[in-house]
Amino acid sequence: MTVRVRFAPSPTGMFHVGSARVALQNWAFARQQGGVFVLRIEDTDAARNRPEWTEGILSALEWIGIARGAYEGPCFQSANAAEHRAAAEKLHAAGNAYYCECDRDMVAARTSEAYRGYDGHCRDRGLGPGPGRALRFRTPNDGETRVVDLIRGEPTFDNQLIEDFVIARADGSAVFLLANVVDDQLMGITHVIRGEDHLSNTPKQQLLWTALGHTPPAWAHVPLVVNEKRQKLSKRRDKVALEQYRAEGYLAGAMRNYLMLLGWAPSDDREIVPWSVIETEFQIADVTPSSAFFDEKKLRAFNGEYIRALGAEEFVAACQPWLVGEAPVAPDSPGAIAAPPWRAEDFAPALFAAVAPLAQTRIGVLAEIVPHVDFFFLAEPPADEASWAKAMKDGAAELLGAAITAYETAAWEAETLKTTLEAVGAERGLKLGKAQAPLRVAVTGRTVGLPLFESMELLGRERTLARLRAARQKLTA
């Protein structure tokens, strides 16, 4: 039997990191088993579906390593509408479903305000199709439904506690429960790997599988991804869109690595592992059933490790979109940038290549490269009044003047620039840390950043002295 898994997102918004994790788990499982990964776009919610969201799904999957053309699809759920209706009619004809005209208010009036499910009022009324009449599945009154789950064992559900659930609306269109089952049957899905929030649907869907004459797939419900308060990640409350992390400069390899470790661990307690290792070692049965904490700080640490592991040319290439104004864009990403602050003609690729090693060990996401190197490509250093006020204390003008004089004739290389300033500072009773603070702000615009003397060497004598003189003049004006 060929293993066939599916990933079935809805094109109704940006791509959730939890969805990305499930997609990767399906992908790893299929690759490991020599199986097939099917992408199904569940697009039956016409009011919310948008073509750009479908393209966003394809782009997001490609970014995390699930390349277009390497899987079956995308298939669209809407294409199976006729098969959904046929399945509903088959269930009705076999006595496994019946029409019901009750709405929620009617049920609540008959039962109580503590409504917990349908009361079966129309179960034996023999109603036919008509306006306002939905089709409900006739759940068995006795026995239990046992779900074999590769992660959670064999959760068992008492059939008496499962209401007669709706499978088709009054207009004949199938609801999620039925459409999902029919699609999986049509596509020959053997394993359903999805989030645990769908576990409550599983006994209902398993009943539908059996009623339609098919053997249910193997189920695997992976743990939910939660925030620091152990709450399910929410688009309204948390930063959950994969596009946001991409726009801020997270590397695909780091994101892929981190997401796979949410609920699963490779051998030897390793964390930073290449995809080839993950694909070899991943076992769906080893996924923990406990909720997985999405820790953005840890993800950032992962990303920093991946950035530092890049070769020099790889790092320069990875930074290019943020340096030339072609970085991916996502709404509500405070760490992303729309465009660099310098003019395109002022960016010097050779200078950046020389600067890059200084920055590579200091950034956690690629978007941070811009504020680390902007002073090289701007006519003047960035204006930061807080940094200026902090560094330009009494005596700063005199110190700058002495440094200017010394640097006019000093050899222009980092170590000499450092020892020269040490001497200038010592004459005034200042250690190097205190002495370099005014120079750093004068040259770079900020109190923290790349190594100062290496930066001055790359900036050049003429531009460095011009900035020191401008700062001194501002202090003495």
C-alpha angles and dihedrals in degrees: 000000000000112000111238121185130175138208111204115185126168118236094231104112148340119327112273118224088227089057090049090054092052091047091053092048090052090046094049092047093049093047092048093050094044087244140135128270112209122198111207120182108210096210103158094113093086094176093061104029118105128180092230090060090056090051088047090057092051092047093047092050091049091050093055092048105270097120126204110257093029093088139043113267153318088240119181123225091213089067089067097056092115092052090049091054091046091053091050091051091048091053091048094048091051092052092249093116137033139191120258130190097190120118124197095265091054092051092047091051091053097044118024142280087271089075111175103165147334114308098214095246096150096036095108102021094099095226121174129215117294146131112318093008117126125193116245129194114240103234115206112260094220142030128039140269115233117201118202104213122184091214105030103037115228112333109190127209126201106233091215088065094053110088123221094268129206115256100171134026125235090265090058097252116136122244123227097273095058098033091052093052095046092048092051091050093049091049096046094238111185101179128034111200111180144132122299091242085079094055092094089057093052101082089050092049092045089054088052092049090054095043090053090053100253134120110246118245125249108274128217119177111193121207121270120256109240139185128242090282090055090249121140109264108264130197089219095053111021138048098255108145115110087210090063093056091046091051090052092055107261111158117241092231093054093047092047092048094047096046092052090055092059098105098352137067133199122228125290093025091279119160107177101064133150121246091251089064093045092050091050098045104033114115119180090211089060093060110112117238091220121102115270120230114226102215110189091191090057091046089053090051089051090050092050089054091051092048092051090049092059118105116245094259092043091054093049090050093047091054095049099092091057093045097050100037098256099110117136113266128220128168120249094022106135091182094055125090128216095209138339116269096238129082114263092239091055095059111102113199094195092052091049091050088056093046096044098085089056091055101037095078094045107053129079097192130024095243088067090068091082099062089042095058106021094105090065093060102036123087088231131019116267114276111245110166094188091055091046093051092047097050106031100075128150110308094026094112092052091047092050091049092052092047091051091053093048094046095051090077104019120113106265103237129109101252093049091046088054097048091044092056091044088058093046090050095045090057086061097041094255128135118224094261092058095040096053096049096083091043093051092053092044092052104033103019093235140079093231133038143092121357104293103219095045087050092051091050091054094042089056135230097275098051094040094051091046090056093046090051092047091052093048091049091051090052094049099040 
